[in-house]
Amino acid sequence: MAQPHGRIFNFSAGPGTLPVEVLEQAKEDLLNYRGTGMSVMEMSHRSKAYEQIINEAEADLRSLMGIPEGYKVLFLQGGASLQFSMIPMSFLGSGQTADYVVTGTWGKKAIEAANMVGTAAKIFDAKDTNYNRVPEFGGLNLTAGAAYVHFTSNETIQGVEFKEDPNLPVPVVCDMSSNILSRPLDVSKYALIYAGAQKNMGPAGVALVVVREDFLAKAPEKTHPMLDYRLQSENGSMYNTPPCWTIYICGLVYKHLLAKGGLKAMHAVNEKKAGVVYNAIDSSNGFFKPHAEPNCRSLMNITFTLPSDELTATFISEAKAEGMVELKGHRSVGGCRASTYNSMPLEGCEKLAEFMKAFAAKNG
Ligand SMILES: Cc1ncc(COP(=O)(O)O)c(C=O)c1O
């Protein structure tokens, strides 16, 4: 079926595809946002109209994620990458240790930044199997008195995902950049959740931080203003000019997800979508080889290899000719990666799976 507006299926790992309905709403609002006579991009962040936009975005996110009382929601700049530094700078005191679970490229970057600040202990590292697995939370050897434990709920490059929330006796900090809002979660199990917007939430330019107030209270009283969670929290994420447009689009995405039935409904569709593609891998008699172990296969980033680099290149170019793009895998894994974020329609995954089956039959 042809996609609206001549759109194609964009399997990019990020920035990723956005819901058509959201883009249509943004188009309608573009020149004159609901009678204000200006676009959101041109509006003062101190205006009544913008105040309503950011407050509604937060309220809708709280309802979508089931964020309990006692948590602050922040919209910050610097992407998820700045959080790699801000977290240890704020919560890893001298003489303390923070534990890091390294299941892929992003977890590795997070611990590298922490090591520049203080003592970060790598309590799990799947490097020996090229990051194709995740540990059981119960089997982790936590450092006694650790300031926090950090993990990456979904490794975007390797396509490995934790399937449940942790239940650990230390503050849990989680990078959810590539699977936030893809399934229901229990926020109360986390001290701090962060995520770049550009996969499941909106355009690039904002990092969402959900932080428990008692954990936030451990941040230093005074630090550089733009690195100060307290200051950002006290100023409602508006210590300086926020990325107004990005937050507005995130707000539209939250409303869209609520209207679609929330995270439970998204999870059911995401399982179906990823299932269709994994089935094409598993039924290919070894033509396509999955990278991730079966128990941690990501619903968001499906990684697989083909028998040769030549066949991989042909696969990617033939898929592109059929209207399916951004399927090239990261060089550290090789092969292909299909990112099937919330906004990828089921038809996109079905079309990819059919194409994979036909390709394997022709070239296997
Ligand atoms: C899991 C994960 N963490 C962190 C990042 C870095 O995000 P940003 O580019 O917003 O700094 C990414 C980007 O793809 C990611 O996938």
The ligand as a Tripos MOL2 file, in Angstrom:
@<TRIPOS>MOLECULE
LIG
   16    16     1     0     0
SMALL
NO_CHARGES

@<TRIPOS>ATOM
      1 C1         21.3190    4.1240   23.5660 C.3       1 LIG1
      2 C2         21.8950    5.4430   23.1570 C.ar      1 LIG1
      3 N1         22.4590    6.2150   24.0910 N.ar      1 LIG1
      4 C3         22.9780    7.4250   23.7960 C.ar      1 LIG1
      5 C4         22.9590    7.9030   22.5040 C.ar      1 LIG1
      6 C5         23.5410    9.2630   22.2070 C.3       1 LIG1
      7 O1         22.5100   10.1450   22.0190 O.3       1 LIG1
      8 P1         22.7360   11.6690   21.5740 P.3       1 LIG1
      9 O2         23.1280   11.6300   20.1430 O.co2     1 LIG1
     10 O3         21.3960   12.2800   21.8370 O.co2     1 LIG1
     11 O4         23.8010   12.2460   22.4410 O.co2     1 LIG1
     12 C6         22.3640    7.1420   21.4970 C.ar      1 LIG1
     13 C7         22.3140    7.6520   20.1070 C.2       1 LIG1
     14 O5         22.0230    6.9820   19.1710 O.2       1 LIG1
     15 C8         21.8350    5.8790   21.8430 C.ar      1 LIG1
     16 O6         21.2720    5.1140   20.8950 O.3       1 LIG1
@<TRIPOS>BOND
     1     1     2 1
     2     2     3 ar
     3     2    15 ar
     4     3     4 ar
     5     4     5 ar
     6     5     6 1
     7     5    12 ar
     8     6     7 1
     9     7     8 1
    10     8     9 2
    11     8    10 1
    12     8    11 1
    13    12    13 1
    14    12    15 ar
    15    13    14 2
    16    15    16 1
@<TRIPOS>SUBSTRUCTURE
     1 LIG1         1 GROUP 0 **** ****
